[in-house]
Protein backbone atom coordinates (compact mmCIF):
# COMPACT_ATOMS: atom_id res chain seq x y z
CA UNK A 1 0.00 0.00 0.00
CA UNK A 2 2.79 2.44 0.94
CA UNK A 3 4.63 1.74 -2.33
CA UNK A 4 1.51 2.58 -4.35
CA UNK A 5 1.11 5.93 -2.57
CA UNK A 6 4.75 6.79 -3.21
CA UNK A 7 4.35 6.03 -6.90
CA UNK A 8 1.24 8.21 -7.05
CA UNK A 9 3.05 11.08 -5.32
CA UNK A 10 6.02 10.84 -7.69
CA UNK A 11 3.65 10.72 -10.65
CA UNK A 12 1.81 13.81 -9.41
CA UNK A 13 5.10 15.66 -8.86
CA UNK A 14 6.29 14.81 -12.37
CA UNK A 15 2.97 16.00 -13.79
CA UNK A 16 3.21 19.35 -11.94
CA UNK A 17 6.79 19.91 -13.07
CA UNK A 18 5.84 19.13 -16.67
CA UNK A 19 2.86 21.47 -16.43
CA UNK A 20 5.00 24.31 -15.02
CA UNK A 21 7.58 23.83 -17.75
CA UNK A 22 4.87 23.86 -20.41
CA UNK A 23 3.33 27.06 -19.02
CA UNK A 24 6.75 28.68 -18.82
CA UNK A 25 7.65 27.86 -22.41
CA UNK A 26 4.25 28.87 -23.77
CA UNK A 27 3.73 32.06 -21.76
CA UNK A 28 6.90 33.09 -20.00
CA UNK A 29 9.78 32.61 -22.37
CA UNK A 30 11.23 35.78 -23.80
CA UNK A 31 12.44 35.98 -27.35
CA UNK A 32 16.05 36.66 -26.34
CA UNK A 33 19.40 35.14 -27.14
CA UNK A 34 20.28 33.54 -23.81
CA UNK A 35 23.84 32.94 -25.05
CA UNK A 36 24.61 36.65 -24.60
CA UNK A 37 26.12 37.50 -21.22
CA UNK A 38 24.06 39.11 -19.81
CA UNK A 39 21.13 38.25 -22.05
CA UNK A 40 18.89 40.89 -20.45
CA UNK A 41 19.41 44.03 -18.37
CA UNK A 42 16.54 45.87 -16.69
CA UNK A 43 16.02 48.61 -14.16
CA UNK A 44 18.00 51.79 -13.60
CA UNK A 45 21.56 51.57 -14.93
CA UNK A 46 22.50 54.54 -12.69
CA UNK A 47 21.29 52.87 -9.47
CA UNK A 48 23.74 52.04 -6.67
CA UNK A 49 22.42 48.49 -6.30
CA UNK A 50 23.44 46.02 -8.98
CA UNK A 51 21.90 42.55 -9.04
CA UNK A 52 23.29 39.72 -11.14
CA UNK A 53 20.86 36.85 -11.50
CA UNK A 54 21.94 33.43 -12.79
CA UNK A 55 19.35 30.91 -13.91
CA UNK A 56 18.24 28.81 -16.85
CA UNK A 57 14.93 27.74 -18.40
CA UNK A 58 15.21 24.19 -17.06
CA UNK A 59 15.48 25.17 -13.39
CA UNK A 60 12.08 24.82 -11.71
CA UNK A 61 12.95 27.41 -9.03
CA UNK A 62 14.04 29.83 -11.76
CA UNK A 63 10.75 29.31 -13.58
CA UNK A 64 8.90 30.20 -10.39
CA UNK A 65 11.21 33.11 -9.56
CA UNK A 66 11.51 34.96 -12.87
CA UNK A 67 7.92 36.30 -13.00
CA UNK A 68 8.46 37.64 -9.47
CA UNK A 69 11.66 39.35 -10.61
CA UNK A 70 9.80 40.91 -13.52
CA UNK A 71 7.12 42.24 -11.15
CA UNK A 72 9.83 43.59 -8.85
CA UNK A 73 11.44 45.35 -11.84
CA UNK A 74 8.12 47.04 -12.61
CA UNK A 75 7.56 48.14 -9.01
CA UNK A 76 11.07 49.04 -7.82
CA UNK A 77 13.15 49.12 -10.99
CA UNK A 78 14.35 52.67 -10.34
CA UNK A 79 16.22 51.45 -7.25
CA UNK A 80 18.40 48.80 -8.90
CA UNK A 81 19.73 47.39 -12.13
CA UNK A 82 19.39 43.65 -12.71
CA UNK A 83 21.40 41.64 -15.21
CA UNK A 84 20.22 38.19 -16.25
CA UNK A 85 22.71 35.42 -17.05
CA UNK A 86 22.09 31.89 -18.28
CA UNK A 87 24.53 29.74 -16.34
CA UNK A 88 24.80 27.30 -19.24
CA UNK A 89 26.48 29.87 -21.49
CA UNK A 90 28.14 32.47 -19.25
CA UNK A 91 31.10 30.39 -18.12
CA UNK A 92 33.37 33.35 -17.37
CA UNK A 93 30.82 34.94 -15.02
CA UNK A 94 29.89 31.57 -13.49
CA UNK A 95 33.53 30.98 -12.56
CA UNK A 96 34.07 34.57 -11.40
CA UNK A 97 31.16 34.48 -8.94
CA UNK A 98 31.39 30.81 -7.95
CA UNK A 99 27.96 29.85 -9.25
CA UNK A 100 27.43 26.22 -8.30
CA UNK A 101 23.63 26.01 -8.57
CA UNK A 102 20.76 28.13 -9.85
CA UNK A 103 19.08 30.35 -9.05
CA UNK A 104 22.08 32.37 -7.87
CA UNK A 105 22.29 36.07 -7.03
CA UNK A 106 25.12 38.56 -6.70
CA UNK A 107 24.12 41.79 -4.95
CA UNK A 108 26.54 44.71 -5.17
CA UNK A 109 25.73 48.08 -3.61
CA UNK A 110 29.16 49.67 -4.29
CA UNK A 111 30.16 49.06 -0.66
CA UNK A 112 29.92 45.30 -0.47
CA UNK A 113 29.17 42.31 -2.63
CA UNK A 114 26.93 39.52 -1.36
CA UNK A 115 26.45 36.22 -3.15
CA UNK A 116 23.34 34.17 -2.49
CA UNK A 117 22.85 30.67 -3.89
CA UNK A 118 19.27 29.45 -4.09
CA UNK A 119 15.73 30.69 -4.25
CA UNK A 120 14.74 33.95 -2.55
CA UNK A 121 11.20 34.76 -1.51
CA UNK A 122 9.73 38.06 -2.70
CA UNK A 123 9.87 39.48 0.84
CA UNK A 124 13.57 38.64 1.09
CA UNK A 125 14.33 40.35 -2.23
CA UNK A 126 12.39 43.43 -1.14
CA UNK A 127 14.27 43.46 2.17
CA UNK A 128 17.64 43.34 0.40
CA UNK A 129 16.58 46.21 -1.88
CA UNK A 130 15.29 48.17 1.12
CA UNK A 131 18.51 47.73 3.09
CA UNK A 132 20.77 48.56 0.14
CA UNK A 133 18.82 51.51 -1.31
CA UNK A 134 16.40 52.80 1.31
CA UNK A 135 13.49 52.05 -1.05
CA UNK A 136 11.35 50.40 1.60
CA UNK A 137 7.86 51.43 0.51
TIGUNU-319666 format. One line per field, with one value per residue: residue number from 1; residue in one letter; x, y, z of N, C-alpha, C, O, CB in turn. Coordinates in steps of 0.1 Angstrom, whole numbers. Glycine has a CB too. Layout:
N
num NUM ...
residu a ...
n.xx X ...
n.yy Y ...
n.zz Z ...
ca.xx X ...
ca.yy Y ...
ca.zz Z ...
c.xx X ...
c.yy Y ...
c.zz Z ...
o.xx X ...
o.yy Y ...
o.zz Z ...
cb.xx X ...
cb.yy Y ...
cb.zz Z ...
//
This chain:
137
num 1 2 3 4 5 6 7 8 9 10 11 12 13 14 15 16 17 18 19 20 21 22 23 24 25 26 27 28 29 30 31 32 33 34 35 36 37 38 39 40 41 42 43 44 45 46 47 48 49 50 51 52 53 54 55 56 57 58 59 60 61 62 63 64 65 66 67 68 69 70 71 72 73 74 75 76 77 78 79 80 81 82 83 84 85 86 87 88 89 90 91 92 93 94 95 96 97 98 99 100 101 102 103 104 105 106 107 108 109 110 111 112 113 114 115 116 117 118 119 120 121 122 123 124 125 126 127 128 129 130 131 132 133 134 135 136 137
residu x x x x x x x x x x x x x x x x x x x x x x x x x x x x x x x x x x x x x x x x x x x x x x x x x x x x x x x x x x x x x x x x x x x x x x x x x x x x x x x x x x x x x x x x x x x x x x x x x x x x x x x x x x x x x x x x x x x x x x x x x x x x x x x x x x x x x x x x x
n.xx 8 19 39 25 12 35 44 22 25 50 44 24 40 58 40 32 56 61 38 43 67 57 38 56 72 53 41 59 85 110 118 147 183 198 224 239 258 254 221 199 191 177 159 173 201 218 216 226 225 234 222 230 217 216 204 184 163 155 155 135 130 139 120 98 106 114 91 84 106 104 80 90 109 92 79 99 121 135 153 173 196 193 209 206 217 224 233 243 257 273 301 324 315 302 323 337 320 315 293 274 250 217 187 209 223 240 246 254 262 280 294 296 298 275 269 244 233 206 170 151 126 100 96 121 138 128 135 163 167 155 173 197 192 173 148 120 93
n.yy -12 13 16 20 45 61 59 72 98 106 104 125 147 147 153 179 194 191 204 230 236 236 257 278 278 283 307 323 325 346 362 361 360 338 332 354 374 396 383 399 431 451 477 505 518 536 532 525 499 469 439 407 380 346 319 294 281 255 251 246 262 286 291 296 318 339 354 368 384 400 414 427 444 461 474 484 491 515 516 498 479 451 423 396 363 333 304 283 292 314 311 324 344 327 312 334 343 321 304 277 265 270 290 318 346 378 404 438 467 488 492 467 433 407 373 350 318 300 299 329 343 367 386 386 395 421 431 431 449 472 475 480 503 520 521 514 513
n.zz 0 8 -11 -34 -29 -28 -54 -67 -57 -67 -94 -95 -88 -110 -130 -123 -125 -152 -162 -152 -166 -192 -192 -187 -210 -230 -222 -207 -218 -230 -261 -265 -269 -252 -250 -249 -227 -202 -210 -207 -194 -170 -153 -135 -148 -136 -109 -75 -65 -78 -93 -101 -117 -120 -138 -155 -182 -175 -149 -122 -99 -109 -129 -114 -100 -119 -130 -107 -103 -126 -119 -97 -109 -123 -102 -85 -100 -104 -84 -86 -108 -128 -140 -162 -164 -182 -168 -183 -205 -198 -189 -180 -162 -144 -133 -122 -101 -87 -91 -83 -84 -95 -88 -86 -70 -72 -53 -54 -38 -42 -19 -7 -17 -21 -22 -31 -31 -44 -41 -35 -15 -23 -3 9 -12 -15 10 9 -12 1 23 10 -6 5 -4 7 6
ca.xx 0 28 46 15 11 48 44 12 30 60 37 18 51 63 30 32 68 58 29 50 76 49 33 68 76 43 37 69 98 112 124 161 194 203 238 246 261 241 211 189 194 165 160 180 216 225 213 237 224 234 219 233 209 219 194 182 149 152 155 121 130 140 107 89 112 115 79 85 117 98 71 98 114 81 76 111 132 143 162 184 197 194 214 202 227 221 245 248 265 281 311 334 308 299 335 341 312 314 280 274 236 208 191 221 223 251 241 265 257 292 302 299 292 269 265 233 228 193 157 147 112 97 99 136 143 124 143 176 166 153 185 208 188 164 135 113 79
ca.yy 0 24 17 26 59 68 60 82 111 108 107 138 157 148 160 193 199 191 215 243 238 239 271 287 279 289 321 331 326 358 360 367 351 335 329 366 375 391 383 409 440 459 486 518 516 545 529 520 485 460 425 397 368 334 309 288 277 242 252 248 274 298 293 302 331 350 363 376 394 409 422 436 454 470 481 490 491 527 515 488 474 437 416 382 354 319 297 273 299 325 304 334 349 316 310 346 345 308 299 262 260 281 304 324 361 386 418 447 481 497 491 453 423 395 362 342 307 294 307 339 348 381 395 386 404 434 435 433 462 482 477 486 515 528 521 504 514
ca.zz 0 9 -23 -44 -26 -32 -69 -70 -53 -77 -107 -94 -89 -124 -138 -119 -131 -167 -164 -150 -178 -204 -190 -188 -224 -238 -218 -200 -224 -238 -273 -263 -271 -238 -251 -246 -212 -198 -221 -204 -184 -167 -142 -136 -149 -127 -95 -67 -63 -90 -90 -111 -115 -128 -139 -169 -184 -171 -134 -117 -90 -118 -136 -104 -96 -129 -130 -95 -106 -135 -111 -88 -118 -126 -90 -78 -110 -103 -72 -89 -121 -127 -152 -162 -170 -183 -163 -192 -215 -193 -181 -174 -150 -135 -126 -114 -89 -79 -92 -83 -86 -98 -90 -79 -70 -67 -49 -52 -36 -43 -7 -5 -26 -14 -31 -25 -39 -41 -43 -26 -15 -27 8 11 -22 -11 22 4 -19 11 31 1 -13 13 -10 16 5
c.xx 9 35 37 13 23 48 34 18 41 54 30 29 56 53 30 44 66 49 35 60 68 43 45 71 66 40 49 82 99 119 138 171 201 218 246 248 263 231 200 194 182 168 168 195 224 223 225 237 224 231 222 225 213 208 194 168 146 152 141 120 131 127 98 94 111 103 79 95 111 89 79 105 104 78 87 123 140 154 174 185 199 198 211 213 222 234 251 258 275 292 321 328 305 311 339 333 310 300 280 260 228 194 202 221 236 246 253 260 269 299 306 292 287 265 255 229 214 182 156 133 111 100 114 142 140 132 157 177 164 166 196 205 180 150 127 98 72
c.yy 13 27 24 41 67 70 71 96 115 112 121 149 158 156 175 200 201 203 228 246 242 253 281 289 285 303 329 332 339 354 367 356 349 332 342 368 390 391 393 418 449 467 499 516 525 542 523 505 478 446 417 385 358 324 302 283 263 241 255 260 287 301 300 316 342 359 372 387 404 419 432 447 465 479 489 492 504 525 505 485 459 431 402 374 340 311 287 279 309 319 313 339 339 313 322 347 332 302 283 256 272 279 308 339 366 400 427 461 491 497 476 445 411 385 353 330 303 305 317 343 362 390 396 396 418 439 438 447 474 485 484 499 525 528 510 505 502
c.zz 0 -4 -34 -41 -30 -47 -74 -68 -63 -90 -106 -95 -103 -132 -135 -125 -146 -170 -163 -162 -190 -203 -192 -203 -233 -234 -213 -207 -232 -251 -273 -266 -258 -238 -248 -231 -208 -210 -219 -193 -182 -155 -145 -136 -141 -112 -88 -65 -76 -86 -103 -108 -125 -127 -153 -170 -180 -155 -129 -108 -98 -125 -126 -101 -106 -130 -118 -97 -116 -128 -103 -97 -121 -114 -84 -87 -110 -93 -75 -104 -120 -141 -151 -170 -171 -179 -173 -202 -210 -183 -174 -161 -140 -126 -116 -101 -82 -80 -93 -85 -89 -92 -81 -81 -66 -65 -47 -50 -36 -30 -4 -15 -18 -24 -24 -34 -35 -43 -32 -27 -19 -15 11 1 -19 1 18 -3 -9 19 23 -4 -5 7 -3 15 -1
o.xx 6 37 42 13 22 52 36 16 42 58 31 27 58 57 29 44 70 51 33 60 72 44 43 73 69 37 49 91 90 126 140 168 209 224 258 239 274 234 193 199 176 177 169 201 236 229 234 248 216 237 218 226 213 204 203 161 134 149 136 110 125 124 90 85 109 105 75 93 114 89 75 106 107 76 85 134 151 164 184 176 207 193 214 217 215 244 262 266 285 293 324 334 306 310 343 339 303 295 287 259 232 190 205 219 243 241 262 254 267 311 317 282 295 257 256 223 211 184 159 127 121 107 118 151 149 135 163 186 170 169 203 214 179 141 127 91 60
o.yy 22 38 32 48 78 80 78 105 126 121 128 159 170 164 183 211 211 210 237 258 251 260 291 300 291 311 341 340 341 343 377 344 357 331 342 363 395 398 396 413 454 465 503 512 523 549 518 499 480 441 420 379 360 320 305 281 260 230 266 268 297 313 308 325 354 371 384 399 416 431 444 458 476 491 501 494 503 533 505 489 455 435 395 378 335 312 283 272 311 322 311 340 341 311 320 350 332 296 278 244 284 267 302 344 361 406 423 467 501 502 473 449 406 389 350 333 303 316 315 345 370 400 407 403 427 451 448 455 484 497 492 507 537 535 498 498 502
o.zz -8 -8 -42 -51 -35 -52 -83 -76 -67 -97 -117 -101 -107 -141 -145 -131 -151 -180 -171 -166 -198 -213 -199 -208 -243 -243 -215 -203 -240 -252 -279 -265 -254 -227 -246 -223 -211 -220 -228 -183 -192 -147 -157 -126 -138 -104 -94 -63 -85 -76 -114 -97 -137 -116 -160 -160 -180 -150 -132 -109 -95 -126 -131 -98 -102 -132 -119 -92 -114 -131 -102 -92 -120 -116 -79 -83 -115 -93 -68 -112 -111 -151 -141 -181 -161 -186 -172 -208 -216 -172 -162 -151 -128 -114 -105 -90 -71 -70 -102 -88 -86 -89 -71 -92 -57 -75 -39 -59 -29 -30 -1 -22 -10 -33 -13 -45 -23 -45 -20 -38 -17 -17 15 4 -20 1 23 -1 -10 20 28 -7 -8 12 -8 23 -3
cb.xx -9 38 51 2 9 60 40 -1 36 70 26 10 62 65 16 32 80 53 17 58 84 37 27 80 80 30 27 71 101 121 116 162 204 195 242 238 273 235 205 175 207 153 167 176 220 220 202 238 211 248 204 249 193 233 180 193 146 162 165 115 141 152 102 89 126 118 66 88 129 90 62 109 118 68 70 115 126 135 155 182 209 181 229 188 241 216 242 236 256 273 319 337 295 295 347 338 298 318 273 280 231 206 179 234 212 264 232 275 249 288 293 295 302 258 277 221 238 193 145 156 106 83 92 142 137 109 143 181 154 142 190 210 181 169 136 118 75
cb.yy 0 22 3 19 61 60 47 80 111 96 97 139 152 134 154 195 190 178 213 243 226 229 272 282 265 281 320 325 314 368 365 372 357 324 323 379 367 400 369 402 449 449 479 527 517 559 518 527 481 461 424 394 372 328 315 277 279 232 262 236 273 296 279 293 329 343 355 368 387 402 414 427 447 463 472 482 489 539 509 475 481 430 419 380 355 315 291 267 306 335 295 345 356 303 307 358 350 310 304 257 253 283 312 317 366 385 418 446 481 511 496 448 419 399 354 350 295 290 297 352 345 382 389 372 400 435 423 422 462 477 464 476 512 542 518 506 527
cb.zz 12 21 -28 -43 -11 -27 -75 -63 -39 -78 -109 -81 -79 -129 -134 -104 -128 -172 -155 -137 -180 -205 -176 -180 -229 -236 -207 -187 -232 -230 -286 -249 -282 -232 -264 -252 -208 -187 -222 -201 -187 -165 -130 -124 -164 -130 -94 -53 -55 -97 -87 -113 -117 -123 -137 -171 -198 -176 -129 -110 -80 -128 -141 -91 -92 -142 -130 -82 -112 -146 -103 -81 -132 -130 -80 -66 -123 -100 -60 -81 -129 -123 -154 -169 -163 -197 -150 -200 -224 -185 -190 -183 -154 -143 -135 -122 -93 -65 -105 -70 -73 -114 -88 -84 -62 -77 -37 -64 -23 -47 5 10 -38 -4 -36 -21 -38 -27 -42 -28 -1 -31 21 10 -36 -8 32 -5 -29 21 36 -10 -26 14 -26 30 -3
//
